[in-house]
């Protein structure tokens, strides 16, 4: 594990948020490009349940990818924040359906939407390294959630979506940080574990 000061990650987050904002303006078609780069082998098994996310700010827009995956027969869902410092849950949703205000400024499916367990989770990020670790926003939601999902199903696949220029060589890593299995950018599909659901 890398030893680091608390403010190392805070400083890096600020820097990478600014960088991602610049990249978003440089690559306005990144959502469609990521969808085009998504490996077919990841959805070779039909009937998968795949969790996307509602893009905020300069996050890569995963809606084009969600539309593509739905067209290939996947059931789509979105994460829901239940409580601070707790794992996320997932509710069924597909592009075009209404979203409702959730906790901490999030948007989520209706509370009537069925709760589901995903086979694959699409994850936004601020930075990533070649070993599959990501820099998130500091809340630990995805790390806790992936740990819980993997405890119940070792075949769950985590796919980070980001800009290629978000890849960095020095990334502080902690014991609780969960590895991504794949990272898809606007130009590349990086296989970390070659895991498929």
N, C-alpha and C positions, 0 to 999 in steps of 0.2 A: 504494500500500500504506500501511496505517496504521502509524506508528511507535509502539512501546509498550515499556514496561519488562517484564521477564520476570515480575515478580510481579503485573502487571495481569491477566493471564489466570488466574493461580493464585487471586487474590482473587475474580475474577468467577466462576470455577468453584465456589468455596465458597459464594458468595452464591446462585448459581443452583441448586446442589444443594439448598440449604435451601428455596428457593422452589418447586422441583419437588416436594419432599416435601409441602409445604402444598397444592399444586395437586392432587396425587394423592389426598389425603384429601378435598378439596372435590369432586372429579369422579371418583367410583369407577367410573362407567360409560364412562370416556373411551375405552377400547379398542373398545367397540361403537360409540361415536359416531364415532370415526375411521374405522371400517369403513364406516359409513353415508355418510360424506362422500367416500369414495374415488371419484375420477372414473372412470366407465365407459370413457371414451376411452383410459385408460391400459392397459386390457386388451382393447381392440377386436380386436387381432391375437391369434388363438388360439395355444396351444401355447407360451406364454412360460415361461421359467424365472425364478422370483422368489425372492430371498433375503430371509428375515425375520430375526428374532433372538429369543432367549429373554430375556424381560424380567427385569431385575434391579432390585431396590429399587423406586424410584418411577418407573421408565421406563414410558411408555405401553405397555400390553399389546397387542402386535400379533397375538396368536394369533387373535382373532375375525376380523381382516382376512385372515390367512393361510387360515383356514377358508373364508372367502368367495371368495378368489381360487382356491383349489383346486377349489371347487365350480363355478367358471367355466372350469375346464380347465387352469389353470396348474400347472406342476410346481414344487413348493416345495423350498427348501433352506435351510441354516443356515451361518453363517460358522464357520470353525475357525481358531483361533490356532495357527500352525505354530511360529514363533519370535518372540521379542521383536524389534521394529523391522523386521518383514517383513510383506509383504501377507498378507491373509487368503486362505484357500482356502474353497471351499464344497462341502458334501456334501448329497446328497439327503436330505430328511426331510419328514415331514408331521405335522400336529398329531395327538397321540395316541401317536406312536411313542416308544420309550424314548430317553432321553438319558443320556449318560455324562460323567463328569468330564473336563474338558479342562485346558489350561494356564491359569495365572493365575486360577483360580477360575471358569472358564467351564464351561458345559454344552454338549455337542455330540453330533451323531449318531455312530453306531457307525463305527469305522474301516473296516468292511466296506462302508459306504454309498458308492455311486459319487460320485466327484468331478465336479462340474458347473460350468459357467460361466453366471452369471445374466445375463438381459437387463435386470433391474431389481433394485435393492437398496433395501430399507427400512432406514432409518438412525435410531437413537435420537439424542437430542441434549439438551444442557443449555440452549442458547439459540440463536436464529437472528435474522438481520436480513432486511430487505426485498430485499436483493440475492441471497439464497440461501446466504449463508455461515452455517456453524453453529459453535457452541462444543461441542467434544467433551470427552473425558476427559484428553487430553494425550498419549495413546500414539501417535497418528497412524495407527492401523491403517486406519481408513476412508479417510483421505486417500491413503495409499499404495495401497490396494486400488482405489479409484476411478480413480486416475491410471493404474494398470496396466490395468484393464478398458477404460478409454476409449482408451488407446493402441491396443488391439487391435480395439475396436468403438466407433465414435463414437456409436452409437445407444443405448448403455447409459444407463438412466435412474436417477437417484438421488432417492429420495423420503424426506424427513425427516418423522418422526412426533413431534409434540410438542404441548404445551398452547399455546393461543393467547397466554396471558400470558407465555410464554417468549420472545416476540418483543421484541427490544430495538433501539434506534436506534444505539447505539455499541458495536460489536463489534470487538475487535482482530483483524486479518486478516494472515496471513503468505503469502509467495509459494507455499508448498506446499499451502495450504488449497484444497480442492476444493469447487466450488459444488454445491448441490442444484438439481435441476430443478423439483421440487415440494416444498411443505411442507403436510402435512395435519394439522390440529388437530381438537379436538373440535367446533369451530364453523365452520371454513373450509377450503377447498382453495385454496392459494395457488400459482398457476402462475408460475414464475420464467422458464422458457425455452419453455414450451408443448411441450416435447419429449415424444414418445411412443416406446416401443420398436418 
